Amino acid sequence: MESPCNLVCTLDPLSGYCFGCGRTGAEIAGWTGFTPAERRELMTVLPERLATLTRPPRRETRRSALARARAEGGADDA
């Protein structure tokens, strides 16, 4: 079965769209019950939906902070 899922699976709290595929939670839950025509029709609007989303920046982890400091010539421990 064709699916736009790319395993990101995080819903935008403002729009309700998934950051990965652009579907709503209800559309994701009902996907297997949709007819092939309904799935194709929905997939045509997903690129437009995704274009409206702005994903929030990810939090910097300790590991990435240490790697960035080393790359910038900083101290070994942060």
C-alpha positions as a Markdown table, in Angstrom:
| # | Residue | x | y | z |
|---|---|---|---|---|
| 1 | Met | 0.0 | 0.0 | 0.0 |
| 2 | Glu | 1.4 | 3.4 | -1.0 |
| 3 | Ser | 2.0 | 5.7 | 1.9 |
| 4 | Pro | 3.7 | 9.1 | 2.3 |
| 5 | Cys | 5.1 | 8.1 | 5.7 |
| 6 | Asn | 8.8 | 8.7 | 6.1 |
| 7 | Leu | 8.9 | 7.8 | 9.8 |
| 8 | Val | 9.3 | 11.3 | 11.2 |
| 9 | Cys | 5.9 | 11.1 | 12.9 |
| 10 | Thr | 5.8 | 14.4 | 14.8 |
| 11 | Leu | 2.7 | 16.6 | 14.6 |
| 12 | Asp | 2.9 | 20.4 | 14.4 |
| 13 | Pro | 0.9 | 21.7 | 17.4 |
| 14 | Leu | -0.3 | 24.7 | 15.4 |
| 15 | Ser | -1.5 | 23.2 | 12.1 |
| 16 | Gly | -2.0 | 19.5 | 13.2 |
| 17 | Tyr | 0.0 | 18.4 | 10.2 |
| 18 | Cys | 2.8 | 15.8 | 10.5 |
| 19 | Phe | 6.3 | 17.3 | 9.9 |
| 20 | Gly | 7.2 | 14.2 | 8.0 |
| 21 | Cys | 4.3 | 13.5 | 5.7 |
| 22 | Gly | 1.9 | 16.4 | 6.0 |
| 23 | Arg | -1.1 | 14.3 | 7.1 |
| 24 | Thr | -3.3 | 15.1 | 10.1 |
| 25 | Gly | -3.5 | 12.6 | 13.0 |
| 26 | Ala | -7.0 | 11.5 | 11.8 |
| 27 | Glu | -5.7 | 11.0 | 8.3 |
| 28 | Ile | -2.8 | 8.9 | 9.5 |
| 29 | Ala | -5.1 | 6.8 | 11.7 |
| 30 | Gly | -7.6 | 6.3 | 8.9 |
| 31 | Trp | -5.1 | 5.7 | 6.1 |
| 32 | Thr | -5.6 | 2.0 | 5.7 |
| 33 | Gly | -9.4 | 2.5 | 5.5 |
| 34 | Phe | -9.1 | 5.0 | 2.7 |
| 35 | Thr | -9.7 | 3.8 | -0.9 |
| 36 | Pro | -6.8 | 4.0 | -3.3 |
| 37 | Ala | -8.5 | 7.1 | -4.9 |
| 38 | Glu | -8.8 | 8.8 | -1.6 |
| 39 | Arg | -5.2 | 8.2 | -0.7 |
| 40 | Arg | -4.0 | 9.5 | -4.1 |
| 41 | Glu | -6.2 | 12.6 | -3.8 |
| 42 | Leu | -4.8 | 13.3 | -0.3 |
| 43 | Met | -1.2 | 12.8 | -1.5 |
| 44 | Thr | -1.6 | 15.5 | -4.1 |
| 45 | Val | -2.1 | 18.2 | -1.3 |
| 46 | Leu | 0.6 | 17.0 | 1.0 |
| 47 | Pro | 3.5 | 18.9 | -0.7 |
| 48 | Glu | 1.5 | 22.2 | -0.3 |
| 49 | Arg | 0.9 | 21.4 | 3.4 |
| 50 | Leu | 4.5 | 20.6 | 4.0 |
| 51 | Ala | 5.6 | 23.8 | 2.5 |
| 52 | Thr | 3.6 | 25.7 | 5.1 |
| 53 | Leu | 5.4 | 24.1 | 8.0 |
| 54 | Thr | 8.3 | 25.5 | 9.9 |
| 55 | Arg | 10.0 | 22.9 | 12.0 |
| 56 | Pro | 11.3 | 24.3 | 15.3 |
| 57 | Pro | 15.0 | 24.0 | 15.8 |
| 58 | Arg | 16.3 | 20.9 | 17.5 |
| 59 | Arg | 17.7 | 21.2 | 21.0 |
| 60 | Glu | 21.5 | 20.9 | 21.0 |
| 61 | Thr | 22.6 | 17.8 | 22.8 |
| 62 | Arg | 25.7 | 17.5 | 25.0 |
| 63 | Arg | 27.3 | 15.3 | 22.4 |
| 64 | Ser | 26.7 | 17.8 | 19.5 |
| 65 | Ala | 27.9 | 20.7 | 21.7 |
| 66 | Leu | 31.2 | 18.9 | 22.5 |
| 67 | Ala | 31.6 | 18.0 | 18.8 |
| 68 | Arg | 31.0 | 21.6 | 17.8 |
| 69 | Ala | 33.4 | 22.9 | 20.4 |
| 70 | Arg | 36.1 | 20.5 | 19.2 |
| 71 | Ala | 35.6 | 21.5 | 15.6 |
| 72 | Glu | 35.8 | 25.2 | 16.6 |
| 73 | Gly | 39.1 | 24.5 | 18.5 |
| 74 | Gly | 37.4 | 24.8 | 21.9 |
| 75 | Ala | 38.1 | 23.0 | 25.1 |
| 76 | Asp | 37.6 | 19.2 | 25.4 |
| 77 | Asp | 35.0 | 19.5 | 28.1 |
| 78 | Ala | 32.0 | 21.8 | 28.0 |
